[in-house]
């Protein structure tokens, strides 16, 4: 756990100065707070000595000293609070930034290890807990133990053997608080898993709100959310019930110590005629007693907070410690010579422990500029195959050669900038159409954007919008149709001017005529780009130079449309199904 804490503390960085100054200010504040009751007892002793003949000039140094100490204590407290706030919020800022940066470096394999809801919880709730615990550590964790130690020392200095009353009560209180903490800590640790479930419920409902409403499942989703929320509530209530014993124990201890100090102190004062102990000293002892016991309560609260935070720290460190499975080589290649692709005896599975390969014995030789079609049943490995080309996943066996070099020899950014992938799930971001298309090339001119849109058959509908390419796209592209979204995503990929363009079932929502126009545009406008199209409709790939038929993770056959119609049973079955009774064909 110490290693994980050190990892988190690396994110303090530019806020080290404030983090170091805070404990120093706390030492000053505590020292003054513990000295004030002692000086106050001396002040009261002096007044008692004077009796009725009070001399103000004699008392003035005490008054000035007490005011100065109170002001200095206040100043140290304010400065400590400010530096602690700056340091802790700075840590939280850097932690979120580090987590987000780490996520950007992850491969799909890394991301698959964490659920979306869990990552959201780690970047919000967990970071907030880490922030609060860090602020407590540099402030309260320093203040509470020092207050306890200084108060005990001052109690002995001021009250002599009377201080042993507190020494006797402290272990009893400490044992009670430790027992309460041991019961409460496991409950707090369970809460975080409940948070993940709650976030997952919210995320699923928001992202699939149209499905929820179309199936009239609002009540079901509400119940699911309420269940997750109630689980968190129950855990917190359980923990708070346990912690509710803290205040009674502290109040009992404070009152017990006060009674003992007053009873025994009164007897000592009476027996010694105020020589062994004075009334002002007795008063300061009561103050130190309260400080000692309140310090214990603060320490107990710190333990609870740290218990919660340690679980948060573990979860944050889990992400930060995760090493990307795909990284740049030491001396990467930055240029792709062409768009040729060769698969040599490639076998791939998503998890090492998986019994079956997702892809097995894949051998391909694709020439630069070719138009390649891929077809196969759901789960046959089509998307997996193309994801290996741009190293979204890494193959464990065999090699993939792009542009004459193994993909593992390329700089990742250079490779992915030259391999444009339009994924099955089309994603548009909130912003204008122009902003979305410039994801392909942020420096693209409007003419280049329009040209790419024309190839993708997107200009046709964009030009009908009142604001044209300045039309605002809502989050997730909810204000455009599925087919329009697909065409915009294709235009965005074309703007990258890639050596290889992969369309992963990216024309499924457009009509066959538009689909054909897109293919013609790709052939005529970017002839030197290798084009790989995954499709369910044969009409989308029938004019391809080569068609790859995948079945259960292996290549069943490769050939042209005509060749496969004559010799391949899978292709024949799909073709007959789609053309029967006036289908696609």
matplotlib code that plots the C-alpha trace (Angstrom):
import matplotlib.pyplot as plt

x = [0.0, 2.9, 4.0, 0.5, 0.5, 3.9, 2.5, -0.4, 1.9, 3.9, 0.9, 1.6, 4.3, 4.2, 2.2, 5.0, 5.8, 2.2, 2.2, 5.4, 4.4, 1.0, 2.5, 4.9, 2.0, 0.1, 3.1, 3.0, -0.8, -0.8, 2.2, 0.5, -2.9, -1.2, 0.8, -2.2, -3.9, -0.5, 0.0, -3.6, -3.1, 0.0, -2.1, -4.9, -2.3, -0.9, -4.4, -5.0, -1.7, -2.6, -5.9, -7.8, -4.8, -4.7, -1.8, -2.7, 1.0, 1.9, -0.8, -0.3, 2.5, 0.3, -2.6, -0.4, 1.2, -2.1, -3.5, -0.4, -0.4, -4.1, -3.5, -0.4, -2.4, -5.2, -2.7, -1.0, -4.4, -5.6, -2.3, -2.3, -5.9, -5.1, -2.0, -3.7, -6.6, -4.3, -2.1, -5.0, -7.0, -3.8, -3.3, -6.8, -6.3, -3.1, -4.6, -7.5, -5.1, -2.8, -5.7, -7.1, -3.7, -3.2, -6.5, -5.5, -2.4, -4.4, -4.9, -8.4, -7.0, -6.3, -9.6, -11.4, -10.1, -12.2, -15.9, -16.9, -18.8, -15.7, -13.5, -16.0, -16.1, -12.3, -11.9, -14.6, -15.5, -12.2, -10.1, -12.3, -11.6, -7.9, -8.0, -9.7, -7.4, -4.4, -5.7, -6.3, -2.8, -0.9, -3.2, -5.2, -3.0, -0.2, -2.4, -4.2, -1.2, 0.8, -2.2, -2.4, 1.3, 1.7, -1.4, -0.2, 3.2, 1.7, -0.7, 2.3, 4.0, 1.0, -0.7, 2.0, 0.7, -2.9, -2.1, -2.0, -5.8, -5.7, -3.1, -5.4, -8.5, -6.7, -6.1, -9.7, -11.0, -8.5, -9.5, -13.2, -12.5, -10.3, -13.1, -15.6, -13.2, -12.6, -16.4, -16.9, -14.0, -15.2, -18.5, -17.0, -14.8, -18.0, -19.5, -17.2, -18.5, -22.0, -20.9, -19.8, -23.2, -24.9, -22.8, -23.4, -27.1, -27.0, -24.7, -26.7, -30.0, -28.7, -26.8, -29.8, -32.6, -34.3, -34.4, -35.7, -38.5, -39.4, -39.8, -41.6, -39.1, -38.8, -40.3, -37.8, -34.9, -36.1, -36.4, -32.8, -31.5, -33.4, -32.0, -28.4, -29.0, -30.7, -27.7, -25.4, -27.8, -28.0, -24.2, -23.7, -26.5, -24.8, -21.5, -23.0, -24.8, -21.5, -19.8, -22.7, -21.1, -18.1, -19.7, -21.2, -17.9, -16.1, -18.6, -18.6, -14.7, -14.6, -17.2, -15.5, -12.1, -13.6, -15.2, -12.0, -9.9, -12.3, -12.7, -9.1, -7.9, -10.2, -8.8, -5.2, -5.9, -7.5, -4.9, -1.9, -3.5, -2.9, 0.8, 0.7, -2.1, -3.9, -7.4, -6.0, -3.9, -6.9, -8.8, -6.0, -5.9, -9.6, -8.7, -5.9, -8.2, -10.7, -7.8, -6.4, -9.7, -10.8, -7.5, -8.3, -11.7, -10.0, -7.6, -10.5, -12.2, -8.9, -8.7, -12.2, -11.4, -8.1, -9.8, -12.1, -9.3, -7.0, -9.5, -9.9, -6.1, -5.9, -8.4, -6.7, -3.3, -4.7, -5.3, -2.0, 0.0, -1.7, 0.9, -0.2, 0.0, 0.8, 3.7, 6.1, 9.3, 12.6, 13.4, 10.0, 9.4, 7.4, 6.5, 4.4, 5.7, 2.3, -0.9, 0.1, -1.0, 0.4, -0.9, 1.5, 0.2, -1.7, -3.5, -5.2, -7.4, -8.5, -7.4, -4.4, -6.6, -9.2, -9.4, -10.3, -8.6, -10.8, -8.7, -6.7, -4.2, -4.8, -2.7, -3.4, -1.6, -3.3, -1.7, -1.6, -4.6, -6.8, -10.5, -11.0, -14.3, -14.8, -18.0, -19.0, -21.5, -21.7, -18.8, -16.7, -13.8, -14.2, -13.8, -11.0, -9.1, -9.1, -8.4, -5.1, -3.9, -3.9, -2.6, -5.8, -4.9, -1.6, -1.4, 0.3, 1.3, 2.3, 3.1, 1.3, 3.2, 2.0, 3.9, 6.7, 7.3, 5.9, 3.2, 5.1, 8.0, 5.9, 5.3, 1.7, 0.6, 2.1, 0.6, -2.9, -2.8, -2.2, -4.8, -8.2, -10.9, -14.6, -15.8, -19.2, -20.3, -20.2, -19.4, -19.9, -18.9, -20.9, -19.9, -20.4, -20.2, -17.0, -15.5, -16.3, -14.8, -11.6, -10.9, -9.6, -7.3, -7.5, -5.8, -8.2, -9.6, -13.3, -12.8, -11.1, -13.9, -16.5, -14.5, -14.3, -18.0, -18.8, -16.9, -18.8, -22.1, -22.5, -22.4, -25.8, -27.6, -25.3, -25.9, -29.7, -29.1, -29.6, -26.1, -24.4, -21.1, -21.7, -24.7, -24.4, -24.2, -25.7, -23.8, -23.6, -25.0, -28.6, -29.9, -28.8, -30.0, -27.9, -27.1, -26.1, -23.9, -22.2, -21.5, -20.0, -17.8, -16.6, -15.8, -13.9, -11.7, -11.1, -9.8, -6.9, -5.6, -4.7, -2.8, -5.4, -9.1, -11.2, -15.0, -16.3, -19.9, -20.0, -22.7, -25.3, -27.7, -27.5, -29.5, -27.9, -27.8, -25.9, -23.7, -22.7, -22.0, -19.7, -17.8, -17.5, -16.2, -13.6, -12.4, -12.2, -11.0, -8.5, -7.3, -4.0, -5.5, -6.1, -9.8, -11.1, -14.9, -16.6, -20.2, -23.3, -24.7, -23.1, -24.0, -21.6, -18.6, -19.5, -17.2, -14.2, -10.9, -10.9, -13.5, -12.5, -15.0, -14.5, -16.1, -15.6, -12.3, -10.6, -10.5, -12.9, -12.0, -10.7, -11.8, -13.8, -17.6, -18.0, -15.5, -17.1, -20.6, -19.4, -17.3, -18.1, -21.1, -21.2, -21.1, -23.7, -26.0, -25.7, -26.2, -29.3, -30.8, -30.3, -31.5, -34.4, -37.8, -36.3, -33.8, -30.7, -29.7]
y = [0.0, 2.3, 2.0, 3.0, 6.0, 7.1, 6.8, 9.1, 11.6, 12.0, 14.0, 16.7, 18.1, 21.9, 22.1, 20.6, 24.0, 24.3, 20.7, 21.3, 24.6, 23.3, 21.0, 23.8, 26.2, 23.5, 23.0, 26.7, 26.8, 23.8, 25.1, 28.4, 26.8, 24.6, 27.5, 29.9, 28.0, 27.9, 31.7, 32.2, 30.3, 32.5, 35.6, 34.4, 33.5, 37.0, 38.5, 36.3, 37.4, 41.0, 40.6, 43.9, 46.0, 45.1, 46.9, 47.2, 47.8, 44.5, 42.6, 44.4, 42.1, 39.1, 40.7, 41.7, 38.3, 36.4, 38.6, 38.3, 34.5, 34.3, 36.4, 34.4, 31.1, 32.5, 33.5, 30.1, 28.4, 30.6, 30.1, 26.4, 26.1, 28.0, 26.1, 22.8, 23.7, 24.7, 21.6, 19.2, 20.7, 20.8, 17.1, 16.4, 18.4, 16.6, 13.2, 13.6, 14.8, 11.8, 9.4, 10.8, 10.9, 7.3, 6.3, 7.8, 5.7, 2.4, -0.1, -1.7, -4.6, -2.4, -0.6, -3.9, -4.6, -1.7, -1.0, 2.5, 3.1, 2.1, 4.5, 7.4, 6.6, 6.5, 9.9, 11.6, 10.0, 8.3, 11.4, 13.5, 11.1, 11.1, 14.9, 15.1, 12.5, 14.4, 17.6, 15.8, 14.2, 17.5, 19.4, 17.4, 14.3, 16.6, 18.8, 16.0, 13.9, 17.1, 18.5, 15.2, 15.1, 18.9, 18.9, 15.9, 17.6, 20.9, 19.1, 17.6, 20.9, 22.8, 20.1, 17.7, 14.3, 15.4, 14.7, 11.0, 11.1, 11.8, 9.1, 6.6, 7.6, 7.9, 4.1, 3.3, 5.9, 4.8, 1.1, 2.1, 4.1, 1.4, -1.1, 1.2, 1.9, -1.8, -2.3, 0.7, 0.4, -2.8, -1.1, 2.0, -0.2, -1.9, 1.4, 1.9, -1.2, 0.2, 3.5, 1.6, -0.1, 3.3, 4.9, 2.0, 2.3, 6.0, 5.6, 2.8, 4.7, 8.0, 6.5, 4.2, 6.6, 6.1, 2.4, 2.8, 5.0, 3.0, -0.1, 1.8, 0.6, 3.8, 2.1, -0.8, 1.6, 3.7, 0.6, -0.5, 3.0, 3.1, -0.4, 0.8, 4.1, 2.3, -0.1, 2.9, 4.4, 1.2, 0.8, 4.4, 4.1, 1.0, 2.8, 5.9, 3.7, 2.3, 5.7, 7.2, 5.6, 7.9, 11.0, 9.3, 7.7, 11.1, 13.0, 10.5, 10.6, 14.4, 14.6, 11.8, 13.5, 16.8, 15.3, 13.5, 16.5, 18.8, 16.3, 15.4, 18.9, 20.5, 18.1, 18.8, 22.6, 22.3, 20.0, 22.0, 25.4, 26.2, 25.4, 22.1, 23.3, 26.6, 27.2, 28.8, 25.7, 23.5, 25.5, 25.1, 21.3, 21.1, 22.8, 20.4, 17.5, 18.6, 19.1, 15.7, 13.9, 16.0, 15.1, 11.5, 11.9, 13.8, 10.9, 8.4, 10.4, 10.6, 6.8, 6.4, 8.9, 7.3, 3.9, 5.1, 6.9, 3.9, 2.0, 5.0, 5.3, 1.6, 2.0, 5.1, 3.4, 0.4, 2.6, 4.5, 1.2, -0.4, -0.7, -0.1, -3.4, -1.5, 0.9, 2.5, 0.7, 2.3, 3.5, 3.7, 4.1, 7.3, 6.9, 4.2, 3.6, 2.3, 0.7, -3.0, -5.4, -8.9, -11.3, -14.2, -17.1, -14.8, -16.2, -14.0, -14.2, -11.5, -13.1, -15.4, -17.8, -18.1, -21.7, -20.7, -18.3, -15.4, -15.6, -18.6, -19.2, -15.9, -15.5, -12.5, -10.5, -7.3, -5.0, -1.2, 0.5, -2.6, -2.7, -5.6, -6.8, -8.9, -10.8, -13.4, -14.2, -12.3, -13.3, -14.6, -12.1, -9.4, -6.4, -8.2, -8.7, -5.0, -3.8, -5.6, -3.6, -0.3, -2.0, -1.4, -4.9, -6.7, -10.2, -12.7, -15.1, -14.4, -11.0, -8.3, -6.3, -2.9, -0.9, -3.4, -3.3, -5.1, -2.9, -3.2, -1.3, 1.9, 4.9, 4.4, 7.9, 7.6, 4.2, 5.2, 8.5, 6.4, 3.7, 5.4, 3.2, 4.0, 1.7, -0.1, 2.3, 5.7, 8.5, 12.3, 14.8, 17.9, 20.8, 21.9, 19.5, 21.3, 20.7, 17.0, 16.6, 18.4, 15.5, 13.9, 16.9, 19.9, 22.1, 21.1, 23.9, 24.3, 23.2, 20.0, 19.3, 19.7, 17.5, 14.7, 15.1, 14.8, 11.5, 10.2, 11.5, 13.8, 17.2, 16.3, 16.6, 19.0, 21.7, 21.5, 22.5, 26.2, 26.6, 24.1, 22.9, 25.2, 23.2, 22.2, 18.5, 17.4, 15.1, 11.7, 13.0, 12.7, 15.4, 13.5, 10.2, 6.9, 7.1, 10.8, 10.0, 7.2, 9.4, 12.2, 9.6, 8.3, 11.9, 12.5, 9.4, 10.5, 13.8, 12.0, 11.2, 7.7, 5.0, 2.5, 3.1, 0.6, 0.8, -1.6, -2.1, 1.7, 1.9, -0.4, 2.5, 4.0, 2.9, 0.8, 3.6, 5.9, 2.9, 2.4, 6.1, 6.1, 3.1, 4.8, 7.9, 6.0, 4.2, 7.3, 9.9, 8.0, 5.2, 4.7, 4.1, 0.6, 0.2, -2.6, -2.8, -5.1, -5.5, -7.7, -6.9, -8.5, -5.5, -3.4, -5.6, -7.4, -5.1, -5.6, -6.8, -9.6, -10.8, -12.5, -14.9, -15.4, -18.2, -18.9, -17.0, -18.5, -17.7, -19.9, -18.6, -15.6, -14.7, -12.4, -12.1, -14.4, -17.0, -17.2, -17.6, -20.7, -22.3, -21.0, -22.4, -19.7, -16.9, -18.7, -19.0, -15.3, -14.3, -16.4, -15.2, -11.5, -11.8, -14.2, -12.6, -9.3, -8.7, -6.5, -7.5]
z = [0.0, 0.7, -2.9, -4.1, -1.8, -3.1, -6.6, -5.8, -4.1, -7.3, -8.6, -6.0, -8.3, -8.4, -5.1, -3.0, -1.5, -0.1, 1.0, 3.1, 4.5, 5.9, 8.6, 9.6, 10.1, 12.0, 14.4, 15.1, 15.7, 18.0, 20.0, 20.6, 21.4, 24.1, 25.5, 25.8, 28.8, 30.6, 30.2, 31.1, 34.4, 35.2, 34.4, 36.8, 39.5, 39.2, 39.6, 42.7, 44.2, 43.9, 45.6, 45.7, 44.6, 40.9, 39.0, 35.3, 34.3, 35.8, 34.0, 30.7, 29.5, 30.1, 28.2, 25.3, 25.2, 25.2, 22.5, 20.4, 20.9, 19.9, 16.8, 15.8, 16.4, 14.2, 11.5, 11.5, 11.3, 8.3, 6.5, 7.1, 5.9, 2.7, 1.8, 2.6, 0.3, -2.5, -2.2, -2.0, -4.9, -6.9, -6.2, -7.3, -10.5, -11.3, -10.4, -12.8, -15.5, -14.9, -15.0, -18.1, -19.8, -18.7, -20.2, -23.5, -23.6, -23.1, -25.8, -26.2, -24.2, -21.2, -21.4, -21.4, -17.9, -16.4, -16.7, -17.8, -14.6, -12.5, -14.4, -13.9, -10.1, -9.9, -11.6, -9.5, -6.1, -5.6, -6.5, -4.2, -1.3, -2.1, -2.1, 1.3, 2.9, 1.6, 3.1, 6.4, 6.3, 5.9, 8.3, 10.8, 10.9, 12.0, 14.2, 16.2, 17.4, 18.2, 20.1, 22.1, 22.8, 23.6, 25.8, 27.9, 28.3, 29.3, 31.7, 33.5, 33.5, 34.8, 37.0, 38.0, 39.0, 38.2, 34.5, 35.2, 35.2, 31.5, 30.9, 32.6, 30.5, 27.1, 26.6, 27.5, 25.0, 22.4, 22.7, 22.3, 19.2, 17.7, 18.2, 16.5, 13.6, 13.0, 12.7, 10.4, 8.0, 6.1, 5.6, 4.0, 1.8, 0.4, -0.5, -3.5, -5.2, -4.7, -6.3, -9.4, -9.6, -9.2, -11.9, -14.2, -13.8, -14.6, -17.6, -19.2, -18.7, -20.1, -23.1, -24.0, -23.1, -26.5, -26.1, -22.6, -23.7, -26.9, -24.7, -22.0, -19.4, -17.3, -14.2, -14.5, -14.8, -12.0, -9.8, -10.8, -9.9, -6.6, -5.7, -6.4, -4.5, -1.6, -1.3, -0.9, 1.7, 3.7, 3.8, 4.9, 7.6, 8.8, 9.1, 10.7, 13.3, 14.3, 14.3, 16.4, 19.5, 19.1, 20.5, 23.6, 24.4, 24.0, 26.0, 28.8, 28.8, 28.9, 31.7, 33.6, 33.4, 34.4, 37.5, 38.5, 37.9, 39.8, 42.7, 43.1, 42.3, 44.9, 47.6, 46.6, 46.7, 50.1, 51.6, 50.3, 50.9, 47.2, 47.3, 45.3, 42.9, 42.3, 41.0, 37.7, 37.2, 37.8, 35.2, 32.6, 33.4, 32.4, 29.1, 28.4, 29.3, 26.6, 24.1, 24.8, 24.4, 21.4, 19.7, 20.2, 18.5, 15.7, 15.3, 15.2, 12.4, 10.6, 10.7, 9.2, 6.4, 5.7, 5.6, 2.9, 1.1, 1.1, -0.9, -3.2, -3.5, -4.3, -7.1, -8.5, -8.4, -10.1, -13.2, -12.9, -12.5, -15.5, -18.2, -21.8, -23.6, -26.8, -26.8, -29.3, -30.2, -29.3, -32.8, -34.5, -38.2, -38.9, -42.6, -44.4, -47.9, -49.2, -48.2, -48.7, -46.0, -45.3, -42.6, -41.9, -39.8, -37.4, -34.4, -32.0, -28.8, -26.5, -23.3, -22.6, -20.7, -23.5, -24.8, -28.3, -30.7, -32.1, -35.3, -36.3, -39.1, -41.0, -44.1, -46.4, -49.1, -50.0, -52.6, -52.1, -53.6, -53.8, -52.8, -50.4, -49.2, -46.0, -45.3, -42.7, -40.0, -36.7, -34.5, -37.3, -36.5, -39.1, -36.8, -34.9, -38.1, -39.1, -35.6, -35.7, -38.8, -36.8, -33.6, -31.6, -30.4, -30.8, -32.2, -30.0, -32.8, -36.3, -37.8, -39.7, -42.3, -43.4, -46.0, -46.0, -42.2, -39.1, -37.5, -34.2, -35.8, -36.5, -34.4, -33.1, -34.1, -37.6, -38.1, -37.0, -38.9, -42.1, -41.2, -41.0, -39.4, -39.5, -36.7, -36.5, -33.8, -35.4, -33.0, -33.5, -30.9, -29.8, -32.0, -35.6, -38.6, -39.6, -36.1, -36.3, -39.8, -38.8, -36.4, -39.6, -40.3, -38.0, -40.7, -43.5, -45.6, -46.2, -49.8, -48.6, -46.2, -48.9, -51.3, -48.7, -47.9, -51.6, -51.8, -48.8, -50.2, -47.1, -48.9, -50.4, -47.1, -45.3, -48.0, -47.2, -43.6, -42.9, -41.4, -43.7, -42.3, -39.3, -38.2, -34.6, -33.8, -30.5, -28.2, -29.8, -33.1, -32.0, -34.3, -37.5, -38.8, -38.7, -42.4, -42.2, -39.2, -41.1, -44.1, -41.9, -40.2, -43.6, -44.7, -41.5, -42.2, -45.9, -44.6, -42.9, -46.4, -45.2, -47.0, -45.8, -45.3, -43.3, -43.3, -40.7, -41.7, -42.1, -44.8, -43.2, -42.6, -46.1, -49.1, -51.8, -54.3, -51.9, -50.9, -54.6, -55.0, -52.0, -53.4, -56.8, -55.1, -53.1, -56.3, -58.4, -55.9, -53.8, -56.1, -54.4, -51.0, -49.9, -49.1, -46.9, -46.5, -44.0, -45.0, -44.4, -47.9, -50.8, -53.0, -50.9, -51.8, -55.1, -57.2, -54.8, -56.2, -53.7, -51.2, -48.0, -46.5, -42.8, -40.8, -37.1, -37.0, -40.0, -43.7, -45.6, -49.0, -50.9, -54.4, -56.6, -56.5, -59.6, -58.2, -54.8, -56.3, -58.1, -55.4, -51.9, -50.0, -47.4, -50.0, -52.1, -49.1, -48.2, -51.8, -52.3, -49.0, -50.0, -53.6, -53.1, -53.6, -54.9, -52.1, -52.3, -55.7]

ax = plt.figure().add_subplot(projection="3d")
ax.plot(x, y, z, "-o")
ax.set_aspect("equal")
plt.show()
